[in-house]
Amino acid sequence: MTTSRARPILIVDDDPDAVALTKHALAKAGIKTEIDVMEDGEHAISYLKEKLALGDQALPLLLFLDLKMPGTDGFQVLDWIRGQPRLRRLLTVVLSSSTNSRDVDKAYSLGAKTYFGKYPVAADVRTVFQLANAMLTVDEIEKYVLPGIRPPSPAAS
């Protein structure tokens, strides 16, 4: 059996007030895990590249992503993540003040898993955290348990 340490939550937002309110919602939801913050999309992509190089256990459990940031915006981050096979199950939550249906549709088409208003509430944060943990558990079962109980396939010979 493998032991896993808690994976961090990544918040990508250029607005310090939004970051503080997201952290507050996490705390109010009773989530006590490391929180990493990147202030723009360029730093977020660098962070994720670094974590990918360190291995799957270093990857964030959950990503809260603002769409409207200077430079590399949230849409570009989503597009980059979509091109990374090892990040395909990263639970990405868009936090945006935009309710424009084009923004919402574009975020989902680029792989966002859910879309919240800019300032999330504790109940919503708790729900996505629980979902992210459930997804992680499924990944661990697929990676560590199933190979040991499945018979080798004939093509593996």
C-alpha positions in Angstrom: 0.0 0.0 0.0 1.3 3.4 -0.9 1.2 6.4 1.4 0.3 9.7 0.0 0.9 13.1 1.4 -1.7 15.8 0.9 -1.5 17.5 -2.4 -1.7 21.3 -2.5 -4.5 23.5 -3.8 -3.5 26.1 -6.4 -5.2 29.4 -6.7 -4.3 31.5 -9.8 -5.6 35.1 -9.5 -4.1 38.5 -9.9 -6.6 40.0 -7.3 -5.3 39.7 -3.7 -8.8 40.2 -2.3 -10.1 37.3 -4.4 -7.3 35.2 -3.2 -8.0 36.1 0.4 -11.7 35.4 0.0 -11.0 32.0 -1.7 -8.6 31.1 1.2 -11.3 32.2 3.6 -13.9 29.9 1.9 -11.4 27.0 2.1 -10.8 27.6 5.8 -14.5 28.0 6.5 -15.1 24.7 4.7 -12.7 23.1 7.1 -10.1 22.4 4.4 -6.6 22.3 5.9 -4.1 21.7 3.1 -1.3 23.6 1.6 -2.4 26.5 -0.6 -0.1 27.8 -3.4 -0.9 31.1 -5.1 0.2 32.3 -8.5 -0.6 35.8 -9.6 -0.9 35.2 -13.3 -1.2 32.5 -16.0 2.5 32.5 -16.9 3.5 31.7 -13.3 0.8 29.1 -13.1 2.1 27.3 -16.2 5.7 27.4 -14.8 4.4 26.1 -11.5 2.6 23.2 -13.2 5.6 22.4 -15.4 7.7 22.2 -12.2 5.2 20.0 -10.5 4.9 17.7 -13.5 8.7 17.2 -13.4 8.5 16.2 -9.8 5.9 13.5 -10.4 2.2 13.0 -9.9 2.3 13.3 -6.1 3.5 16.9 -6.5 0.6 18.0 -8.7 -2.1 20.1 -7.1 -5.3 18.4 -6.1 -7.4 21.3 -7.2 -7.0 24.5 -9.2 -9.0 27.7 -8.7 -8.4 29.8 -11.8 -9.4 33.3 -12.6 -10.1 33.9 -16.3 -9.3 37.6 -16.7 -5.7 38.3 -15.8 -3.1 40.4 -17.6 -0.6 38.6 -19.8 -1.4 34.9 -19.9 -5.0 34.7 -19.0 -7.1 31.8 -17.6 -8.3 30.7 -21.0 -4.7 30.2 -22.1 -3.9 28.3 -18.9 -6.9 26.0 -19.6 -5.7 25.5 -23.1 -2.2 24.6 -22.0 -3.6 22.2 -19.3 -5.7 20.5 -22.0 -2.5 19.6 -23.9 -0.9 17.9 -20.8 -2.1 14.3 -20.6 -1.1 14.0 -16.9 -3.3 17.0 -16.0 -6.4 15.7 -17.7 -8.1 14.9 -14.4 -6.9 18.0 -12.6 -10.1 19.4 -11.1 -10.1 23.0 -12.5 -12.6 25.4 -11.0 -13.0 28.7 -12.8 -13.6 31.7 -10.6 -14.8 34.6 -12.6 -16.9 37.7 -12.3 -17.9 37.2 -15.9 -21.4 35.7 -16.5 -21.0 36.1 -20.2 -22.2 32.9 -21.8 -19.3 33.0 -24.3 -16.8 33.0 -21.4 -18.6 30.2 -19.6 -18.9 28.1 -22.8 -15.3 28.7 -23.7 -14.0 27.8 -20.3 -15.9 24.5 -20.4 -14.8 23.8 -23.9 -11.2 24.2 -22.8 -11.6 21.7 -19.9 -12.9 23.6 -16.9 -14.8 21.2 -14.7 -17.0 23.9 -13.0 -17.5 27.6 -13.1 -18.2 29.7 -10.0 -18.7 33.4 -9.4 -15.6 35.3 -8.3 -16.1 34.7 -4.6 -16.9 31.1 -3.8 -18.9 30.0 -0.8 -17.7 27.4 1.7 -20.3 24.8 0.7 -19.3 24.9 -3.0 -15.6 24.8 -2.1 -16.2 21.8 0.2 -18.0 19.9 -2.6 -15.3 20.4 -5.2 -12.6 19.5 -2.6 -14.5 16.2 -1.9 -14.8 15.5 -5.6 -11.1 16.2 -6.2 -10.3 13.7 -3.4 -12.6 11.1 -4.8 -11.0 11.5 -8.3 -7.6 11.1 -6.7 -8.7 7.9 -5.0 -10.0 6.5 -8.3 -6.6 7.4 -9.9 -4.7 5.7 -7.1 -6.9 2.6 -7.4 -6.3 2.5 -11.1 -2.6 3.0 -10.7 -1.7 0.9 -7.6 -4.5 -1.7 -7.0 -5.9 -2.8 -10.4 -2.5 -3.7 -12.0 -1.9 -6.1 -9.1 -5.3 -7.9 -9.5 -5.8 -7.9 -13.2 -4.3 -10.8 -15.1 -1.7 -9.7 -17.7 -3.2 -9.2 -21.1 -2.1 -11.5 -23.9 -0.6 -8.5 -25.8 1.8 -7.9 -22.9 3.7 -11.1 -23.6 
